[in-house]
Amino acid sequence: MPLTAILLLAAGTYAFRLAGPLFGDRLTVSDRLRHLLAVAAAVLLVALVATGALTQGHGFAGWARPAGVLVAGVLALRRAPFPVVVVAAAATTAVLRLCGVD
């Protein structure tokens, strides 16, 4: 990625982050819009997790990776500490791959 593109993205990100505190008092956002924005953010995160968990390159990633993500999701819902979630997900994926599950 060219340095110019990186600098433009950095400046845009900084400006976007700065806009919140600067314009927060001037804009009024309805409760419905706040709810829709929260739902949209959750949908985007779920889509990113699903894409990362289920695909590798242009195909299916196999069953071991989604199983690890499922274990991580269950532990996260049960409010397990983050290191436990990460280690359990990696261990689940590794054990399944060791057993021959792709």
LINGIQUI-V464942 format. One record per residue. N is the residue number from 1. PHI is phi in whole degrees, -180 to 180 (NA if undefined). PSI is psi in whole degrees, -180 to 180 (* if undefined). Layout:
n:N phi:PHI psi:PSI
n:N phi:PHI psi:PSI
This chain:
n:1 phi:NA psi:129
n:2 phi:-64 psi:152
n:3 phi:-61 psi:-36
n:4 phi:-61 psi:-44
n:5 phi:-64 psi:-41
n:6 phi:-63 psi:-44
n:7 phi:-66 psi:-39
n:8 phi:-66 psi:-43
n:9 phi:-64 psi:-41
n:10 phi:-64 psi:-45
n:11 phi:-65 psi:-42
n:12 phi:-63 psi:-42
n:13 phi:-64 psi:-44
n:14 phi:-62 psi:-44
n:15 phi:-63 psi:-40
n:16 phi:-65 psi:-43
n:17 phi:-68 psi:-34
n:18 phi:-75 psi:-27
n:19 phi:-64 psi:-33
n:20 phi:-60 psi:-58
n:21 phi:-65 psi:-33
n:22 phi:-73 psi:-41
n:23 phi:-108 psi:5
n:24 phi:-61 psi:-36
n:25 phi:-81 psi:-21
n:26 phi:-86 psi:-25
n:27 phi:-102 psi:139
n:28 phi:-112 psi:130
n:29 phi:-116 psi:129
n:30 phi:-69 psi:160
n:31 phi:-63 psi:-35
n:32 phi:-63 psi:-44
n:33 phi:-65 psi:-39
n:34 phi:-59 psi:-44
n:35 phi:-63 psi:-45
n:36 phi:-63 psi:-38
n:37 phi:-67 psi:-39
n:38 phi:-65 psi:-42
n:39 phi:-65 psi:-42
n:40 phi:-62 psi:-40
n:41 phi:-65 psi:-41
n:42 phi:-65 psi:-42
n:43 phi:-63 psi:-42
n:44 phi:-63 psi:-43
n:45 phi:-65 psi:-41
n:46 phi:-64 psi:-40
n:47 phi:-64 psi:-41
n:48 phi:-66 psi:-42
n:49 phi:-65 psi:-44
n:50 phi:-63 psi:-43
n:51 phi:-64 psi:-44
n:52 phi:-69 psi:-33
n:53 phi:-81 psi:-32
n:54 phi:-102 psi:-16
n:55 phi:-123 psi:152
n:56 phi:-144 psi:117
n:57 phi:68 psi:-120
n:58 phi:-113 psi:14
n:59 phi:-136 psi:-174
n:60 phi:-71 psi:139
n:61 phi:-82 psi:-9
n:62 phi:99 psi:178
n:63 phi:-90 psi:-19
n:64 phi:-68 psi:-44
n:65 phi:-65 psi:-48
n:66 phi:-61 psi:-33
n:67 phi:-65 psi:-41
n:68 phi:-64 psi:-41
n:69 phi:-66 psi:-38
n:70 phi:-63 psi:-44
n:71 phi:-61 psi:-44
n:72 phi:-62 psi:-42
n:73 phi:-63 psi:-43
n:74 phi:-64 psi:-45
n:75 phi:-66 psi:-37
n:76 phi:-66 psi:-40
n:77 phi:-65 psi:-31
n:78 phi:-86 psi:7
n:79 phi:62 psi:42
n:80 phi:-73 psi:154
n:81 phi:-61 psi:147
n:82 phi:-56 psi:-44
n:83 phi:-61 psi:-35
n:84 phi:-66 psi:-41
n:85 phi:-61 psi:-46
n:86 phi:-66 psi:-46
n:87 phi:-66 psi:-41
n:88 phi:-65 psi:-41
n:89 phi:-65 psi:-44
n:90 phi:-66 psi:-41
n:91 phi:-66 psi:-42
n:92 phi:-61 psi:-47
n:93 phi:-63 psi:-43
n:94 phi:-66 psi:-43
n:95 phi:-66 psi:-42
n:96 phi:-64 psi:-41
n:97 phi:-68 psi:-35
n:98 phi:-66 psi:-33
n:99 phi:-81 psi:-1
n:100 phi:99 psi:1
n:101 phi:-81 psi:124
n:102 phi:-81 psi:*
